[in-house]
């Protein structure tokens, strides 16, 4: 049985926007051929996102390897973005970031996590489903399909 590497988390501050952007752009680059354009997280304004959302940067051996962007809402915790550097994917880091989101949701007295993803992002969908997320609805978006997913907590 393999063990997941132990991540250290740091709450993002305004000086971290470039680091976040670098991790996100690297993580999503592989999906450009699948969707025929840069995925939306690659275009985000991370300076503004740091002010608006809770963003945690995951570090492994002092290197930024992952990011999770969360937005507590009235009845759930919205996951705006989850990204893991390509050279660290498949090591359980995405699952650790989702566990952090679950802890934050429970701490904020939210009983559900929600997110959306592109149907072409098969690796991401597999991660979310393995973590207990289900597809609630689908809708067309920019020539593709958006999946809205959720996970009930505390049951």
Number of C-alpha atoms within 10 A of each C-alpha: 3 6 7 12 13 13 19 14 18 14 13 22 14 12 10 16 16 12 17 25 19 15 20 25 20 15 23 20 15 14 16 12 10 16 17 11 12 16 18 10 17 19 11 13 11 21 16 11 18 20 12 12 18 18 26 23 25 26 16 15 10 9 12 20 25 29 29 26 23 24 19 17 12 10 13 21 24 21 21 18 17 21 25 26 19 17 10 15 15 13 14 16 23 24 16 17 23 18 13 15 21 21 14 17 23 17 10 15 14 20 17 18 25 20 19 19 19 22 19 16 16 13 11 16 20 12 16 21 14 11 14 13 20 17 16 12 11 15 11 11 10 9 8 13 15 18 21 18 20 23 20 15 15 9 4
